Amino acid sequence: MGFGDLNHGFTGTWQYIIGDQQTHHAAVIDSVLDYNKETGVIGSESADGLLEVIQTQGYQVQWILETHAHADHLSASRYIQESLIQRGQKAPLVGIGQRINQVQQTMADIYKIPQSELQNTFDQTFTDDSSFFIGALEARVVHLPGHTPDHVGYIIGHNIFTGDSMFNPDVGSARCDFPGGCATELYDSMQKLLAFPPDYRLYTGHDYPPKDRMIDGKVLSIPISYTTVGEQMASNKHVKTGTKKQDFVRWRAERDDTLSEPKLLRQSMHVNVRGGRLPATAVDGFKISSVPERVAFAKI
């Protein structure tokens, strides 16, 4: 299995490329468009970094995957899809978990999104425990609710791409105060991940490195993309082995009450429930002054 990870510094998002070295087919997980809400400029620097890796490795991308409808960044899925089509590749499928329809309806009510812009927004919606292939690599979908109800992870070999269901041990866990979020479900999802063999790697969707992070005996406040199940069991600050559900749920609720909403919440929701497309017409609170070529708009 070939592998690439790129960190988006502004949002702390880890973006991944997984490739089958035999067939050179690949998948992209949780891609990011750059966006400045003060200026309204949408950029593609981060997504272009992914495309550069794809080109260098000679990958044919089959899948552009989302772990959930992100609340802190705009998905680059359609920009990457169109860019690859223009390079002569067959259109990769944009996939997400089947419960995205629940999130779409919730956000449509909150942000007054027309139903016409939520039709056939994703190319594939995965059922729980379903499998698909990246070349000859088998991938399995695991439902990991709690942060959001649509949240899924992708199991590929001994690697699990966990999105926002479990963070690195010195960061802990994601917030559960978004619509449909649930601390009890998040605890259960984290326990599901901790039930895998200790050597399995858990690749996180975000990393917010604390100032006192220790790496190889040195204080290095740099982002890391994965730890093992064994490491998480031993030292996850929120749900290591022995942590009781009621203690986690109580602490998570108290913590979430102190958090402000993500800086790009409105803009992210508008794009991500539309399957990576910008709104067809102007919407309140979402300034757009410059858009790269190949960024898609929803159809009315």
MARMAR-952856 format. One record per residue (C-alpha): x, y, z; residue number from 1. Coordinates in nm, 4 decimals, decimal comma. Example, Ala and Ser with C-alpha at 12.3 -4.5 7.8 and 13.67 -1.06 7.14 Angstrom:
+----------+----------+----------+-----+
|        x |        y |        z |   n |
+----------+----------+----------+-----+
|   1,2300 |  -0,4500 |   0,7800 |   1 |
|   1,3670 |  -0,1060 |   0,7140 |   2 |
+----------+----------+----------+-----+
END
This chain:
+----------+----------+----------+-----+
|        x |        y |        z |   n |
+----------+----------+----------+-----+
|   0,0000 |   0,0000 |   0,0000 |   1 |
|   0,1290 |   0,3432 |  -0,0961 |   2 |
|   0,0543 |   0,6297 |   0,1342 |   3 |
|   0,0696 |   1,0081 |   0,1600 |   4 |
|  -0,0449 |   1,2515 |   0,4266 |   5 |
|  -0,0660 |   1,6293 |   0,4065 |   6 |
|  -0,1531 |   1,8525 |   0,6989 |   7 |
|  -0,3650 |   2,1628 |   0,6428 |   8 |
|  -0,2192 |   2,3971 |   0,9016 |   9 |
|  -0,5039 |   2,6501 |   0,9299 |  10 |
|  -0,7664 |   2,3889 |   1,0163 |  11 |
|  -0,5393 |   2,1157 |   1,1534 |  12 |
|  -0,6877 |   1,8703 |   0,9031 |  13 |
|  -0,5002 |   1,5612 |   0,7924 |  14 |
|  -0,5585 |   1,4757 |   0,4271 |  15 |
|  -0,4678 |   1,1301 |   0,3022 |  16 |
|  -0,3864 |   0,9527 |  -0,0226 |  17 |
|  -0,3936 |   0,5714 |  -0,0240 |  18 |
|  -0,2620 |   0,3911 |  -0,3289 |  19 |
|  -0,2412 |   0,0324 |  -0,4471 |  20 |
|   0,1183 |  -0,0111 |  -0,5585 |  21 |
|   0,0286 |  -0,2943 |  -0,7950 |  22 |
|  -0,2511 |  -0,1279 |  -0,9923 |  23 |
|  -0,1690 |   0,2366 |  -0,9129 |  24 |
|  -0,5307 |   0,3036 |  -0,8239 |  25 |
|  -0,5812 |   0,5391 |  -0,5310 |  26 |
|  -0,8235 |   0,7105 |  -0,2955 |  27 |
|  -0,8172 |   1,0554 |  -0,1340 |  28 |
|  -0,9621 |   1,1053 |   0,2140 |  29 |
|  -1,0833 |   1,4393 |   0,3624 |  30 |
|  -0,9423 |   1,6896 |   0,1136 |  31 |
|  -0,9451 |   2,0645 |   0,1883 |  32 |
|  -1,0012 |   2,3853 |  -0,0080 |  33 |
|  -0,8390 |   2,6964 |   0,1350 |  34 |
|  -1,0789 |   2,9764 |   0,2313 |  35 |
|  -1,0472 |   3,3213 |   0,3878 |  36 |
|  -1,3857 |   3,4305 |   0,5154 |  37 |
|  -1,2788 |   3,7936 |   0,5598 |  38 |
|  -1,1693 |   3,8363 |   0,1980 |  39 |
|  -1,3963 |   3,5714 |   0,0469 |  40 |
|  -1,1043 |   3,4203 |  -0,1450 |  41 |
|  -1,1210 |   3,0456 |  -0,2080 |  42 |
|  -0,7875 |   2,8867 |  -0,2888 |  43 |
|  -0,6604 |   2,5499 |  -0,4062 |  44 |
|  -0,3056 |   2,5382 |  -0,2691 |  45 |
|  -0,3788 |   2,2495 |  -0,0339 |  46 |
|  -0,5723 |   2,0503 |  -0,2939 |  47 |
|  -0,3031 |   2,1166 |  -0,5533 |  48 |
|  -0,0554 |   1,9592 |  -0,3114 |  49 |
|  -0,2620 |   1,6417 |  -0,3193 |  50 |
|  -0,2804 |   1,6534 |  -0,6974 |  51 |
|   0,0968 |   1,6885 |  -0,7167 |  52 |
|   0,1433 |   1,3725 |  -0,5113 |  53 |
|  -0,1105 |   1,1914 |  -0,7280 |  54 |
|   0,0723 |   1,2939 |  -1,0445 |  55 |
|   0,4182 |   1,2137 |  -0,9074 |  56 |
|   0,3083 |   0,8652 |  -0,8028 |  57 |
|   0,1230 |   0,8019 |  -1,1276 |  58 |
|  -0,2017 |   0,7251 |  -0,9445 |  59 |
|  -0,5417 |   0,6806 |  -1,1056 |  60 |
|  -0,7834 |   0,8018 |  -0,8393 |  61 |
|  -1,0961 |   0,5893 |  -0,8018 |  62 |
|  -1,2389 |   0,7440 |  -0,4851 |  63 |
|  -1,2550 |   1,0813 |  -0,3118 |  64 |
|  -1,3808 |   0,9954 |   0,0350 |  65 |
|  -1,5254 |   1,1983 |   0,3212 |  66 |
|  -1,5438 |   1,0720 |   0,6775 |  67 |
|  -1,8339 |   1,3116 |   0,7474 |  68 |
|  -1,9751 |   1,6538 |   0,6629 |  69 |
|  -1,6947 |   1,8632 |   0,8096 |  70 |
|  -1,7739 |   2,1785 |   1,0065 |  71 |
|  -1,4351 |   2,3474 |   0,9859 |  72 |
|  -1,3230 |   2,3349 |   0,6241 |  73 |
|  -1,4549 |   2,3311 |   0,2700 |  74 |
|  -1,4159 |   1,9979 |   0,0936 |  75 |
|  -1,1962 |   1,9994 |  -0,2169 |  76 |
|  -1,3650 |   1,6854 |  -0,3523 |  77 |
|  -1,5211 |   1,8369 |  -0,6641 |  78 |
|  -1,2160 |   2,0501 |  -0,7424 |  79 |
|  -0,9981 |   1,7383 |  -0,7322 |  80 |
|  -1,2525 |   1,5376 |  -0,9295 |  81 |
|  -1,2704 |   1,7952 |  -1,2088 |  82 |
|  -0,8922 |   1,8441 |  -1,2109 |  83 |
|  -0,8388 |   1,4718 |  -1,2606 |  84 |
|  -1,0996 |   1,4573 |  -1,5356 |  85 |
|  -0,9162 |   1,7365 |  -1,7170 |  86 |
|  -0,5968 |   1,5318 |  -1,6893 |  87 |
|  -0,7700 |   1,2499 |  -1,8738 |  88 |
|  -0,8623 |   1,0298 |  -1,5784 |  89 |
|  -1,1985 |   0,8643 |  -1,5386 |  90 |
|  -1,4085 |   1,0615 |  -1,2904 |  91 |
|  -1,3394 |   0,9338 |  -0,9374 |  92 |
|  -1,6457 |   0,8807 |  -0,7187 |  93 |
|  -1,7089 |   1,1089 |  -0,4225 |  94 |
|  -1,8245 |   0,8918 |  -0,1309 |  95 |
|  -1,9556 |   0,9383 |   0,2233 |  96 |
|  -2,1598 |   0,7450 |   0,4797 |  97 |
|  -2,5303 |   0,6849 |   0,4160 |  98 |
|  -2,6469 |   0,9038 |   0,7048 |  99 |
|  -2,5377 |   1,2174 |   0,5249 | 100 |
|  -2,9059 |   1,2601 |   0,4337 | 101 |
|  -2,9853 |   1,3190 |   0,8006 | 102 |
|  -2,7214 |   1,5918 |   0,8242 | 103 |
|  -2,8361 |   1,7446 |   0,4961 | 104 |
|  -3,1909 |   1,7850 |   0,6194 | 105 |
|  -3,0783 |   1,9316 |   0,9506 | 106 |
|  -2,8529 |   2,1861 |   0,7795 | 107 |
|  -3,1166 |   2,2630 |   0,5175 | 108 |
|  -3,3493 |   2,3709 |   0,7984 | 109 |
|  -3,0812 |   2,5757 |   0,9753 | 110 |
|  -2,9335 |   2,7469 |   0,6690 | 111 |
|  -3,2371 |   2,7491 |   0,4386 | 112 |
|  -3,0728 |   2,5335 |   0,1744 | 113 |
|  -3,3004 |   2,4541 |  -0,1219 | 114 |
|  -3,3826 |   2,0867 |  -0,1568 | 115 |
|  -3,2942 |   2,1095 |  -0,5256 | 116 |
|  -2,9295 |   2,1644 |  -0,4269 | 117 |
|  -2,9259 |   1,8511 |  -0,2116 | 118 |
|  -3,0325 |   1,6033 |  -0,4778 | 119 |
|  -2,7760 |   1,3415 |  -0,5878 | 120 |
|  -2,5001 |   1,5371 |  -0,4160 | 121 |
|  -2,2706 |   1,2378 |  -0,3632 | 122 |
|  -2,1708 |   0,9712 |  -0,6120 | 123 |
|  -2,1713 |   0,6969 |  -0,3469 | 124 |
|  -2,3256 |   0,6721 |  -0,0004 | 125 |
|  -2,1885 |   0,3748 |   0,1895 | 126 |
|  -2,3943 |   0,1448 |   0,4095 | 127 |
|  -2,2477 |   0,0306 |   0,7419 | 128 |
|  -1,9830 |  -0,2408 |   0,7112 | 129 |
|  -1,9914 |  -0,2304 |   0,3325 | 130 |
|  -1,6734 |  -0,2941 |   0,1349 | 131 |
|  -1,5224 |  -0,1461 |  -0,1790 | 132 |
|  -1,1893 |  -0,1694 |  -0,3566 | 133 |
|  -0,9035 |   0,0702 |  -0,4233 | 134 |
|  -0,7399 |  -0,1268 |  -0,6996 | 135 |
|  -0,6788 |  -0,4610 |  -0,5278 | 136 |
|  -0,6952 |  -0,3100 |  -0,1772 | 137 |
|  -1,0164 |  -0,3899 |   0,0065 | 138 |
|  -1,1599 |  -0,1075 |   0,2174 | 139 |
|  -1,4389 |  -0,1455 |   0,4721 | 140 |
|  -1,6719 |   0,1229 |   0,6055 | 141 |
|  -1,7302 |   0,1444 |   0,9811 | 142 |
|  -1,9953 |   0,3708 |   1,1325 | 143 |
|  -1,8418 |   0,5921 |   1,4046 | 144 |
|  -2,1121 |   0,8329 |   1,5269 | 145 |
|  -2,0839 |   1,0806 |   1,8109 | 146 |
|  -1,9103 |   1,3812 |   1,6616 | 147 |
|  -2,1747 |   1,3786 |   1,3868 | 148 |
|  -2,4402 |   1,1157 |   1,3079 | 149 |
|  -2,3076 |   1,0515 |   0,9552 | 150 |
|  -1,9496 |   0,9879 |   1,0646 | 151 |
|  -1,7679 |   0,6857 |   0,9228 | 152 |
|  -1,4148 |   0,5491 |   0,9211 | 153 |
|  -1,2351 |   0,3532 |   0,6498 | 154 |
|  -1,0479 |   0,0320 |   0,7335 | 155 |
|  -0,7753 |  -0,0586 |   0,4842 | 156 |
|  -0,5526 |  -0,3458 |   0,5904 | 157 |
|  -0,4245 |  -0,2705 |   0,9415 | 158 |
|  -0,4975 |   0,1000 |   0,9003 | 159 |
|  -0,8124 |   0,2844 |   1,0089 | 160 |
|  -0,8826 |   0,6377 |   0,8932 | 161 |
|  -1,0849 |   0,7594 |   1,1871 | 162 |
|  -1,1817 |   1,1146 |   1,0904 | 163 |
|  -1,2952 |   1,3068 |   1,3994 | 164 |
|  -1,3983 |   1,0051 |   1,6058 | 165 |
|  -1,0649 |   0,9719 |   1,7848 | 166 |
|  -0,7750 |   1,2147 |   1,8066 | 167 |
|  -0,4162 |   1,1439 |   1,9043 | 168 |
|  -0,3637 |   1,0416 |   2,2697 | 169 |
|  -0,2513 |   1,3843 |   2,3935 | 170 |
|  -0,5505 |   1,5529 |   2,2239 | 171 |
|  -0,8182 |   1,2962 |   2,3075 | 172 |
|  -1,1574 |   1,3314 |   2,1439 | 173 |
|  -1,3746 |   1,5512 |   1,9244 | 174 |
|  -1,6590 |   1,7742 |   2,0356 | 175 |
|  -2,0135 |   1,6355 |   2,0380 | 176 |
|  -2,2252 |   1,9520 |   2,0464 | 177 |
|  -2,3128 |   1,9746 |   1,6766 | 178 |
|  -2,6702 |   1,8850 |   1,5747 | 179 |
|  -2,7027 |   1,5079 |   1,6038 | 180 |
|  -2,3833 |   1,4754 |   1,8060 | 181 |
|  -2,3805 |   1,2520 |   2,1126 | 182 |
|  -2,1068 |   1,1926 |   2,3712 | 183 |
|  -2,2436 |   0,8480 |   2,4559 | 184 |
|  -2,2209 |   0,7434 |   2,0921 | 185 |
|  -1,8723 |   0,8905 |   2,0612 | 186 |
|  -1,7534 |   0,6897 |   2,3609 | 187 |
|  -1,8956 |   0,3747 |   2,2015 | 188 |
|  -1,7293 |   0,4584 |   1,8696 | 189 |
|  -1,3941 |   0,5057 |   2,0394 | 190 |
|  -1,4360 |   0,1740 |   2,2182 | 191 |
|  -1,5083 |   0,0136 |   1,8821 | 192 |
|  -1,1746 |   0,1431 |   1,7553 | 193 |
|  -0,9900 |   0,0328 |   2,0693 | 194 |
|  -1,1191 |  -0,3219 |   2,0164 | 195 |
|  -0,8943 |  -0,3655 |   1,7117 | 196 |
|  -0,5547 |  -0,5357 |   1,7563 | 197 |
|  -0,2933 |  -0,3194 |   1,9336 | 198 |
|  -0,0713 |  -0,2850 |   1,6250 | 199 |
|  -0,3457 |  -0,1349 |   1,4056 | 200 |
|  -0,2756 |   0,2236 |   1,3093 | 201 |
|  -0,5412 |   0,4886 |   1,3758 | 202 |
|  -0,5055 |   0,7825 |   1,1374 | 203 |
|  -0,6757 |   1,0895 |   1,2783 | 204 |
|  -0,8754 |   1,3521 |   1,0903 | 205 |
|  -0,7223 |   1,6418 |   1,2842 | 206 |
|  -0,4299 |   1,7122 |   1,5080 | 207 |
|  -0,3902 |   2,0089 |   1,7407 | 208 |
|  -0,0455 |   1,9439 |   1,8904 | 209 |
|  -0,0083 |   2,0618 |   2,2502 | 210 |
|   0,2975 |   2,2710 |   2,3357 | 211 |
|   0,4382 |   1,9959 |   2,5561 | 212 |
|   0,4071 |   1,7115 |   2,3038 | 213 |
|   0,6882 |   1,4606 |   2,3459 | 214 |
|   0,8303 |   1,2812 |   2,0413 | 215 |
|   1,1297 |   1,0493 |   2,0848 | 216 |
|   1,2060 |   1,2093 |   2,4191 | 217 |
|   1,1986 |   1,5639 |   2,2827 | 218 |
|   0,9379 |   1,8392 |   2,3185 | 219 |
|   0,8141 |   1,8876 |   1,9610 | 220 |
|   0,4852 |   2,0636 |   1,9031 | 221 |
|   0,4335 |   1,9265 |   1,5539 | 222 |
|   0,1323 |   1,7460 |   1,4094 | 223 |
|   0,1371 |   1,3678 |   1,3771 | 224 |
|  -0,1045 |   1,1701 |   1,1646 | 225 |
|  -0,1372 |   0,8390 |   1,3486 | 226 |
|  -0,0800 |   0,6353 |   1,6593 | 227 |
|  -0,1529 |   0,2688 |   1,7257 | 228 |
|  -0,4481 |   0,1141 |   1,9024 | 229 |
|  -0,2087 |   0,0043 |   2,1765 | 230 |
|  -0,0822 |   0,3590 |   2,2275 | 231 |
|  -0,4360 |   0,4920 |   2,2416 | 232 |
|  -0,5395 |   0,2299 |   2,4962 | 233 |
|  -0,2470 |   0,3211 |   2,7178 | 234 |
|  -0,2587 |   0,6978 |   2,7071 | 235 |
|  -0,5557 |   0,8614 |   2,5328 | 236 |
|  -0,6313 |   1,1486 |   2,7697 | 237 |
|  -1,0079 |   1,1026 |   2,7373 | 238 |
|  -1,0755 |   0,7311 |   2,6835 | 239 |
|  -0,7746 |   0,5198 |   2,7672 | 240 |
|  -0,8315 |   0,1704 |   2,9043 | 241 |
|  -1,0383 |   0,1903 |   3,2208 | 242 |
|  -1,2167 |   0,5179 |   3,1448 | 243 |
|  -1,5839 |   0,4829 |   3,2396 | 244 |
|  -1,8541 |   0,5898 |   2,9987 | 245 |
|  -2,0364 |   0,8109 |   3,2484 | 246 |
|  -1,7161 |   0,9970 |   3,3329 | 247 |
|  -1,6379 |   1,0627 |   2,9681 | 248 |
|  -1,9930 |   1,1736 |   2,8868 | 249 |
|  -2,0030 |   1,4124 |   3,1810 | 250 |
|  -1,6630 |   1,5606 |   3,1036 | 251 |
|  -1,7369 |   1,5923 |   2,7304 | 252 |
|  -2,0625 |   1,7811 |   2,7995 | 253 |
|  -1,8878 |   2,0182 |   3,0389 | 254 |
|  -1,6071 |   2,0783 |   2,7912 | 255 |
|  -1,8370 |   2,1326 |   2,4939 | 256 |
|  -2,0317 |   2,3970 |   2,6855 | 257 |
|  -1,7171 |   2,6129 |   2,6858 | 258 |
|  -1,6413 |   2,5879 |   2,3122 | 259 |
|  -1,7228 |   2,8501 |   2,0522 | 260 |
|  -1,8436 |   2,7412 |   1,7114 | 261 |
|  -1,5842 |   2,6609 |   1,4427 | 262 |
|  -1,4679 |   2,9664 |   1,2477 | 263 |
|  -1,5872 |   2,8288 |   0,9154 | 264 |
|  -1,8975 |   2,6460 |   1,0345 | 265 |
|  -2,1550 |   2,8186 |   0,8124 | 266 |
|  -1,9385 |   2,8141 |   0,5026 | 267 |
|  -1,8303 |   2,4539 |   0,5539 | 268 |
|  -2,1835 |   2,3289 |   0,5997 | 269 |
|  -2,3057 |   2,5081 |   0,2884 | 270 |
|  -2,0384 |   2,3407 |   0,0766 | 271 |
|  -2,0083 |   2,0004 |   0,2373 | 272 |
|  -2,3753 |   1,9019 |   0,2460 | 273 |
|  -2,3825 |   1,9974 |  -0,1221 | 274 |
|  -2,1225 |   1,7296 |  -0,1856 | 275 |
|  -1,8294 |   1,9701 |  -0,2187 | 276 |
|  -2,0075 |   2,2279 |  -0,4339 | 277 |
|  -2,0555 |   2,6001 |  -0,3698 | 278 |
|  -2,4111 |   2,7339 |  -0,3336 | 279 |
|  -2,5753 |   2,8100 |  -0,6679 | 280 |
|  -2,6632 |   3,1622 |  -0,5546 | 281 |
|  -2,5315 |   3,4032 |  -0,2916 | 282 |
|  -2,6147 |   3,3188 |   0,0706 | 283 |
|  -2,5943 |   3,5263 |   0,3878 | 284 |
|  -2,2705 |   3,4982 |   0,5806 | 285 |
|  -2,0738 |   3,3289 |   0,3013 | 286 |
|  -1,8588 |   3,5826 |   0,1197 | 287 |
|  -1,7148 |   3,4635 |  -0,2109 | 288 |
|  -1,4965 |   3,7042 |  -0,4060 | 289 |
|  -1,2585 |   3,4724 |  -0,5913 | 290 |
|  -1,2979 |   3,1099 |  -0,6952 | 291 |
|  -1,0392 |   2,8864 |  -0,8663 | 292 |
|  -1,1204 |   2,7331 |  -1,1989 | 293 |
|  -1,2680 |   2,3825 |  -1,1596 | 294 |
|  -1,4461 |   2,4571 |  -0,8304 | 295 |
|  -1,8018 |   2,3348 |  -0,8809 | 296 |
|  -2,1283 |   2,5142 |  -0,8039 | 297 |
|  -2,4517 |   2,3397 |  -0,7122 | 298 |
|  -2,7206 |   2,3256 |  -0,9754 | 299 |
|  -3,0529 |   2,4929 |  -0,9065 | 300 |
+----------+----------+----------+-----+
END
